[in-house]
């Protein structure tokens, strides 16, 4: 199992976890799918950049996927 989370910063330089988005379970081939509808307040403009990352459920340093969301509009 893996954990998807929204973090402050970028994939190259992530900061604090804003929200845990849920768990992802990969199939036998290593593929997994995750869909989540975010509360718009999590994407407010004072958070200048954010990223969604997926890490091992038991190891916060085991990042297996990451995507930058960029900056929010006004």
N, C-alpha and C positions, 0 to 999 in steps of 0.2 A: 504493500500500500504506500501511497504518496500523499502529500498534503499540498494543496494549492493555497497561496496566500498573496494578498495585495501588500506591497511594501513601498515605503518612501524611497525615492531615488531611482536608480536605473539598475539594469542587470550588471553593469560594470562596477557600480558603487551603490549597493543597496543599504538602506537604513532600517528603521524600525518597522515592524509588522503593523499595518493599519487594520487588517482584518484577515482572519482565516476564512477561506472561501469554501473549504470542504475537502473531502478525501477523494483520491483518484486511485482506482485499482487497474493495473495493467493486465492484459491477457497473456496467454502463453507466448505470443510473438513479441511482447513488450509494448504493444499498442494500447492506448487508453484514450478515453474521451471525457471531457469535462465541460459542462455548461453552467454558468451562474449568472443571474441577473443581479447587478450591483445596486445598492442604495446610492442614488445620485450624490448624497452628501459626502460619500467617500471620495468623490472626484472633484471636490471643490477647488477653486483656483488657488487657495493658499498652499495647497500641496503642489509645488511647482512641477514635480515629475513623479511618476509612479511606475511600478513594474509588477507584473504577475509572475511569480516563480513557483515552480513545483520542486519539492524536495522530498527526500526519504522521510517517512513518517517517524522514524525513530532517531533521525540524525539531522539536526538543523543545518549542518554544513554540507550535506550531500545534495547539492542543487543539480537536478537532472534536466530541467527546462526553464527558460525564462523569456519573457517578452516585455519590451518597453512600451508603455502607454503614452509617453510624452507628457505635454502640459495641457491642462484644462483651459478652456476659454473663460472669458469674464462672466 
